[in-house]
Amino acid sequence: MKIRAVLGAGIGTMALVIIVLLTVLWPRRQNDESGQEEPVREITVISSYEVPAHQEALKKIAENYEAQQDGISVVIEFVSKESFREEVCLRVEREEDIDLVICDRMMMPALIDMNLLQEINITEPVRNKMNYQKMWASTLSNGRYYGVPLTCDPYVLFYRRDILESWEVPETWEELLDTGTGLRQMGRYSMGFPAKRTEEAAEFFLLMLYSMGGNLYSLDGDAGLGAMDTISEMWNRGLLPDNIINLSDKDLAGMFANGNLTMMVNRLSMGKVIRNAGTTLDVGIAQVPEDTAGSRFIMGDNVGLAKDAVPEALEFLRYLCTPEISVQLAETMGTYPVYTNADYEPEATSWCGTQSLEPLFLAENRMIEPHGSWYQISREISDGLLLLLEGNTDSSSVAEQMQDQIRVAIMEE
């Protein structure tokens, strides 16, 4: 009997211990397992940023967002502008992850036409907080929004103030030619513009065309011929680098930072490349020369939601477009914010000590009309400019051929 009593007491004690252990440890185990099993929700972003400072700015914002959101991971992949459209198409075809795309505003209409992006509900309050209302046009198709403007990165004229101190900063294209010719006689390459990529060369030509009062439907008119003749003169007078067709926006900025150019027309954000090069040059910034119709053209990047994006991607898109993040992007990338708080005030001076152009762009700006056939349009313009630079034909012949091809491209949109 005693043995049975002892065994019974022992078994009871062991049972009590087991119950206590299960009571204490089982919930903890369940919590541990539930924590381990909770999946990390990944948001994949494809961006066309190529400048390291711009890439780091976007990465930093993504890291801050991850720190605020439990179980969210933002993966950013950077793709060159030349292969951006092809890369997006391939990913969609292979059913690979892609949630957000960040690209130049001129590229987005083509992505929309290819049915790669999904509609985004943009409310009137959201539309109204935009500093540059015209930028919405590149996100629209048939009255529906498929993207949101992210940065304002206009073309400006960078120049060496120490060299131009005895000259007037050119305000018209004719003055630019005259100043450049004088500088060339001093043995300097006077100016440059990005021409390596078809889109860059086309954008520069369109800046000149529109500032002369033309558009894509008047390439063979006075404005179109005037723009082509001006570029031909730049080349014939030796004002441009011999290898200009091999210079991207970043290449050109590096050449300027090294003191090999006196003036360049380039994106505002390329000032970041100049600064990061550690240059000691006395640099100034002015608006692009104009003719009869103004030259404050707003450019920049949009962010769009991919067709099969995960639900969490829309929240990250909204985060990117808050006034606080917009100002942060502008400060780190050297652009202008597209959304601002009511108490935001543009800086009185730019990084190079000149009067900021931002208030001028806010007060008055223009836009090159977006087209779904932009890739074909830019290719036709770039090919035409190459013919001019090679001296194989005259402006009239190039303009006529260019106009016919572009008219067809627009009609087929």
Secondary structure, DSSP 8 states (H G I E B T S, - for coil): -HHHHHHHHHHHHHHHHHHHHHHHHHHHHHHHHHHHHS--EEEEEEE---SHHHHHHHHHHHHHHHHHSTTEEEEEEE--STTHHHHHHHHHHTT----EEEEETTTHHHHHHTT-B------HHHHHTBS-GGGGGGGEETTEE-EEE--B--EEEEEETTTGGGS----BHHHHHHHHHHHHHTT--------SSHHHHHHHHHHHHHHTT--TT-TTSHHHHHHHHHHHHHHHTT-S-TTGGG--HHHHHHHHHTT--SEEEEEGGGHHHHHHTT----EEEEE--BSSS---B---EEEEEBTT--HHHHHHHHHHTSHHHHHHHHHHHT-B-SB--TT----SB-TTSSB-SHHHHHHS-B-----TTHHHHHHHHHHHHHHHHHTSS-HHHHHHHHHHHHHHHHHT-
